[in-house]
Amino acid sequence: MKIYRAAVIGCSRMGAFIDHEVTDYKAIIPPYSHAGGFQTEERTDLVACADLRSDVMREFGKLYGIAKEHQYTDYREMLEKEQPEIVSVATQPEHRAKIVIDAANHGVKAIYAEKAMAASMEEAQAMVDAVEKNSVMFNLGTNRRWHPGFDSMKSIIDSGDLGKLKTLIIYSNGPLFNSASHNFDLVLRLNNDVAATWVSAHLPNGDNIISGEVVNEDPVGQGIIQFENEVTVHAMLSPRASEWEAICEKGSLTCWNNGWQWQLRRQADVPGWRRCLVPDTFPEFEGSSSTQNLIEDLVQALDTNATTRGGIRVAYASTELIFAFMESHLQNGKRINLPLVGSKLRLQRGRAPRQPKFTA
Ligand SMILES: NC(=O)c1ccc[n+]([C@@H]2O[C@H](COP(=O)([O-])OP(=O)(O)OC[C@H]3O[C@@H](n4cnc5c(N)ncnc54)[C@H](O)[C@@H]3O)[C@@H](O)[C@H]2O)c1
C-alpha cells in the first residue's frame, strides 16, 4: 500500500495545535489539525513543515516528531528538498494563493488548503488555473463537507423522502471569510453543488470595513443566495450559533449545537391540526474526524485518479459567494448575478499571526 509523503505549510493553530483548544468540545472529533490528521492517517507520513516562525516550528517538531533539518522557514526550499506528495496550506487567506500556486507548479500531487480559499477573486482564479493545469487533487478545509452527520442529512434530502428541497437556512452566518466560508460550502454541498444564480446581502459593519478595494477586517454578512434549481438560502445573523436547516416540501432537517443535536420533522395528518410537522427519528450515525475524512478523500483520489469530494471548482464557488456578498452590500443590497465578474476587492487585514496553544 502506497504511503504518501505529506508536509504542512503554516504550522500554527489549524496547521498543528488547534486540537489543544477543543479537548472539551464534543462537536469536534479529533484529529482536527492538518498535522494531527496526517499523523493519524495510516496512508500518510508527515515528513516536513514550513512556517515563518521558527519557535512555532520547534514546538511543531516536538509534537509531531519532525526533526530540525525538516523544518523550513522557506516553503519553496521545503518543496524542493522534501518533494512532498500532499501539501497542506494552513496559513491565513492573505497568504494562501501564492503558496498553493507554487506548490501546484512544483508538482505536488494533492493540496489541502484551509478556508477561506483566497483574499481576492483574482487570486482564487489563479489558484484554479494552477491546480487544473497541473492536475492537482484539491480539497478546501470546509470540514462539514466531510462530516458524517451532514452526510446523513444530505442522503435524506437526496432520497426525496421529504419531497423537494426548497430552502436552506444558515442561522448565524458570521464573518464571511472565517465562518461563512464553512456555511456557504455546506449549503452548496447539501444542494449538490448546483450553481448559484444571484445573491443579495447586507454587511452591518461593511461601510467601516471596506475602503475602496481593500477589505480591512473580516466582515459579518447576512443575505440571500438563489440557486439555479430554485433552492433559496437565507443566511441570517441571529444569535443561534452553529445551526443549519434544510426545509423540504414535506419536512425539514435541522442540525443545531454544531452537530450535537439533529432533528427530522415530517409533515403528518394530526387530527385537529393542519399541515402539521411532527418530530421523527434522525438516523444514527457514527462520528468521525472530518479532517481525517478529508485527507482520506485526497488519498483515495490519488490512489484511483478520481475526483475529490471538494475540488478547486467547489472551493471557487464558495469564494465567489463571499465576494458577491461584499459586492452586493456596496451596491445597497442589489442582486448580484453569478458568475461574479470584475470584483477587485481584496482582504488585507495586516494582522499578526495568532499564538497557538502548544499544550493541551
Ligand atoms: N477548518 C477549520 O475549522 C478551521 C479552524 C481554525 C482555523 N481555520 C483556518 O486556518 C487558517 C489558519 O488559521 P490559524 O488560526 O491557524 O492562523 P494563524 O494566524 O495562527 O497561523 C498562520 C500561520 O501561517 C504562517 N505563515 C504565513 N505566511 C507563511 C509563509 N509564507 N510560509 C510559511 N508559513 C507562513 C504564520 O507564520 C502562522 O504561523 C485560516 O485560514 C483559518 O480560517 C480553519
The ligand as an SDF file (V2000), in Angstrom:
LIG
                    3D

 44 48  0  0  0  0  0  0  0  0999 V2000
  -11.3150   24.3680    9.2090 N   0  0  0  0  0  0  0  0  0  0  0  0
  -11.4770   24.8890   10.4170 C   0  0  0  0  0  0  0  0  0  0  0  0
  -12.3420   24.5110   11.1740 O   0  0  0  0  0  0  0  0  0  0  0  0
  -10.5400   25.9950   10.8410 C   0  0  0  0  0  0  0  0  0  0  0  0
  -10.3290   26.2890   12.2020 C   0  0  0  0  0  0  0  0  0  0  0  0
   -9.4110   27.2960   12.5200 C   0  0  0  0  0  0  0  0  0  0  0  0
   -8.7630   27.9950   11.5170 C   0  0  0  0  0  0  0  0  0  0  0  0
   -9.0250   27.6990   10.2040 N   0  0  0  0  0  0  0  0  0  0  0  0
   -8.3650   28.4100    9.1110 C   0  0  0  0  0  0  0  0  0  0  0  0
   -6.9970   28.0280    9.0860 O   0  0  0  0  0  0  0  0  0  0  0  0
   -6.1940   29.1000    8.6090 C   0  0  0  0  0  0  0  0  0  0  0  0
   -5.0750   29.3370    9.6170 C   0  0  0  0  0  0  0  0  0  0  0  0
   -5.6570   29.7620   10.8290 O   0  0  0  0  0  0  0  0  0  0  0  0
   -4.7810   29.8710   12.1560 P   0  0  0  0  0  0  0  0  0  0  0  0
   -5.6720   30.4130   13.2080 O   0  0  0  0  0  0  0  0  0  0  0  0
   -4.0520   28.6050   12.3470 O   0  0  0  0  0  0  0  0  0  0  0  0
   -3.7610   31.0270   11.6690 O   0  0  0  0  0  0  0  0  0  0  0  0
   -2.5020   31.6910   12.3960 P   0  0  0  0  0  0  0  0  0  0  0  0
   -2.5590   33.1350   12.0930 O   0  0  0  0  0  0  0  0  0  0  0  0
   -2.4530   31.2610   13.8160 O   0  0  0  0  0  0  0  0  0  0  0  0
   -1.2870   30.9850   11.6660 O   0  0  0  0  0  0  0  0  0  0  0  0
   -0.9320   31.1630   10.3540 C   0  0  0  0  0  0  0  0  0  0  0  0
    0.4890   30.6640   10.2390 C   0  0  0  0  0  0  0  0  0  0  0  0
    0.9110   30.7780    8.8640 O   0  0  0  0  0  0  0  0  0  0  0  0
    2.2660   31.1510    8.8710 C   0  0  0  0  0  0  0  0  0  0  0  0
    2.6520   31.7160    7.5710 N   0  0  0  0  0  0  0  0  0  0  0  0
    2.2530   32.8810    6.9980 C   0  0  0  0  0  0  0  0  0  0  0  0
    2.8580   33.0560    5.8230 N   0  0  0  0  0  0  0  0  0  0  0  0
    3.6560   31.9710    5.6220 C   0  0  0  0  0  0  0  0  0  0  0  0
    4.5710   31.5630    4.6010 C   0  0  0  0  0  0  0  0  0  0  0  0
    4.7720   32.3240    3.5260 N   0  0  0  0  0  0  0  0  0  0  0  0
    5.2260   30.3920    4.7520 N   0  0  0  0  0  0  0  0  0  0  0  0
    5.0400   29.6140    5.8370 C   0  0  0  0  0  0  0  0  0  0  0  0
    4.1890   29.9550    6.8340 N   0  0  0  0  0  0  0  0  0  0  0  0
    3.5080   31.1110    6.7390 C   0  0  0  0  0  0  0  0  0  0  0  0
    2.3920   32.1300   10.0230 C   0  0  0  0  0  0  0  0  0  0  0  0
    3.7120   32.3110   10.4600 O   0  0  0  0  0  0  0  0  0  0  0  0
    1.4990   31.4630   11.0710 C   0  0  0  0  0  0  0  0  0  0  0  0
    2.2320   30.6110   11.9350 O   0  0  0  0  0  0  0  0  0  0  0  0
   -7.1310   30.2980    8.4460 C   0  0  0  0  0  0  0  0  0  0  0  0
   -7.4490   30.4620    7.0960 O   0  0  0  0  0  0  0  0  0  0  0  0
   -8.3530   29.9210    9.2600 C   0  0  0  0  0  0  0  0  0  0  0  0
   -9.5590   30.4690    8.7510 O   0  0  0  0  0  0  0  0  0  0  0  0
   -9.8720   26.7010    9.8640 C   0  0  0  0  0  0  0  0  0  0  0  0
  1  2  1  0
  2  3  2  0
  2  4  1  0
  4  5  1  0
  4 44  2  0
  5  6  2  0
  6  7  1  0
  7  8  2  0
  8  9  1  0
  8 44  1  0
  9 10  1  0
  9 42  1  0
 10 11  1  0
 11 12  1  0
 11 40  1  0
 12 13  1  0
 13 14  1  0
 14 15  2  0
 14 16  1  0
 14 17  1  0
 17 18  1  0
 18 19  2  0
 18 20  1  0
 18 21  1  0
 21 22  1  0
 22 23  1  0
 23 24  1  0
 23 38  1  0
 24 25  1  0
 25 26  1  0
 25 36  1  0
 26 27  1  0
 26 35  1  0
 27 28  2  0
 28 29  1  0
 29 30  1  0
 29 35  2  0
 30 31  1  0
 30 32  2  0
 32 33  1  0
 33 34  2  0
 34 35  1  0
 36 37  1  0
 36 38  1  0
 38 39  1  0
 40 41  1  0
 40 42  1  0
 42 43  1  0
M  CHG  2   8   1  16  -1
M  END
$$$$
